[in-house]
Amino acid sequence: TSPTNNRLTYAGTKSRTFMVIISLSVTCSSTNKLLSFFIAKNGSVVAESEQNVKIATSGGDQQNVTVIDVISLSPSDYLELWGENNSDNSSFTVQKMVMTMK
């Protein structure tokens, strides 16, 4: 289920392991920025899910990023996408995103 933006909550009754796939496109307000994206489980980053992308140009050029990891979930656990700018404090925007669990 998705009761909150950018969050998937596992509504099953048994603990299970899932392949989590997040595909997104991102733009940045300035050039030459290194961005990182992570899957977060229950508010904590899953370190091995980290994917980095360098945005070389600004002004609408989009970079595509895919974040994939295998994660065990118990009932009511939730997943989110977290992102950070490793270069400075300029903003970035996730234009489109799809998050699935199999």
N, C-alpha and C positions, 0 to 999 in steps of 0.2 A: 504494500500500500504506500501511498505518498501523501501523508497528512500535512507535510511541511514542504515548501519549495526546496528543491535540490536534495531531497532525502527520500530514501527507500527504507521502509520498515518491514522486517520479516514478520509476517502474520501467521506463520506455520505453528504447529504444535510440537514438533520434534526438532532437535538440533540437526543441522545439515551443513554440508560443505557446498559452496557455490563458486562457479566462475563468474566474476564480476567484470563487466566490460562497460567502459565509459568512453564514448566518442564525442569530441567537442571541437568547435572552431573558436578561435580567440583572436582578438585584435588588441593593439596597444596604442596608447596616446603618444608615444615617442619611439625613437629608433634604437636598435641594438640593445634590446632588453632580454635577459634570461629569465624565463618563467618556469616554475615547477608546479606540477599538479599531482595530487595524492588522493587515494581513497582514505576516508576516515571512518572508523567503526566506533560507534557510540561516543563520538567526540574526540577520539584519539587517532592520530595519523598511523596508517599502516605503512611503515618506512619502505618496505620492499616494493610498494606500488608506485613509487616516485617516477615520474616522467618529466623530462626537461625539454624545453623548446626555446629557440632564440627567435625573437621577432626582430627582423632586420630593418623593416620599414614601417612607417606609421601611415595614418590616413586611410584606413579601411582594408589594407591587405590582411587576409586571414591566414592563420596557420592552423592546420589540423593536428590534433593530438588524440592518441588512444591510450587509455590507462586500463591495464588488465591485471587481475590478481585472483588467486584462489583463496577464499575466506570462509571460515566456519562461523555460522550464525546460530544463535539460540533464539527462541521466541521473544519477540519485542526488540531484538537488536536492530540497529539502524545503520545505514551507510550514507555518506555524503561525499561530494567532491570538494576538496580544498585546493586552493591555488595561492601562489605567492610570487611576488616580483623579487628576484634575487639581486637585481641591479640597483634599484633606488625605490622611491615611493611613488613613481608615476603609475597611473591607473591602467588596468586592462579590463577588457569586457569579453565574457563568454557569450558569443553570438547565438550559438545553437549547441544543444547537448542532448545526448541519449544515454540513459543508464539502464542496463539490463543485468539480470541475474539468471544463470542457468544451472 
